[in-house]
């Protein structure tokens, strides 16, 4: 081997430069395009879901700020509308806290299920799914009971004026009924996303948001043969939507989707997997809780 060949060989070994032939460049570009299409396919349903979440917030705020228009037979005033709007805004903030309470379970579920699916460890993924749903039901029952029993003190702690506290109290006690169902929904979604299925959670939440807006309007104004409930129709619409979402997502997991399936025997406590869930999820949940505290009014 001559000196030049020896020098080139040394450079190749040390620098590890790999030249891509010109004929392979279109393939690399196609791969980039395919990856972008996959990213858009995963992100678009989630984007649509968030848009509808915003619309639900606008819907509830609109209804709360126009209670005189559908309760003209009562002595409601513009001050009552302002109080109702404040109550709905405060309840949205409390609902954010409720979702943060269960977010620790969701973060741990997504991480462990994604790892298990990638390792083709289907039994672990199903076990984590079962443990997550069990924990969600327990947290939902506890949260719902606390909201129902302590709705008065919680409304008082918000610092709202007395009339707004009355609206918040009524809203909270109705919404407490849906807590176990909403917790199941909020945990089932990250379980499915961890398995690589972002479409099903997005479709479910879109359906939930549509149900929410339809029933809130219907029960507030008495449309479609529904009873005319006034302000509390907003709360009943939200409660019905959350119950529907929890039932839908529980059924999806029982049938099986995205490579995971909920088996009832997997819902029995498995302390090792529960500890793994909380060890991974609690730090993220604490960070979210600190953010909520920092933005509290």
Secondary structure, 3 states (H helix, E strand, C coil): CCHHHHHHHHHHHHHCCCCCCHHHHHHHHHHHHHHHHHHHHHHHHHHHHHHHHHHHHHHHHHHHCCHHHHCCCCCCCHHHHHHHHHHHHHHHHHHHHHHHHHHHHHHHHHHHHHHHHHCCCHHHHHHHHHHHHHHHHHHHHHHHHHHHHCHHHHHHHCCCCHHHHHHHHHHHHHHHCCHHHHHHHHHHHHHHHHCCCCHHHHHHHHHHHHHHHHHHHHHHHCHHHCCCCCCHHHHHHHHHHHHHHHHHHHHHHHHCECCECCCHHHHCCCHHHHHHHHHHHHHHHHHHHHHHHHHCC
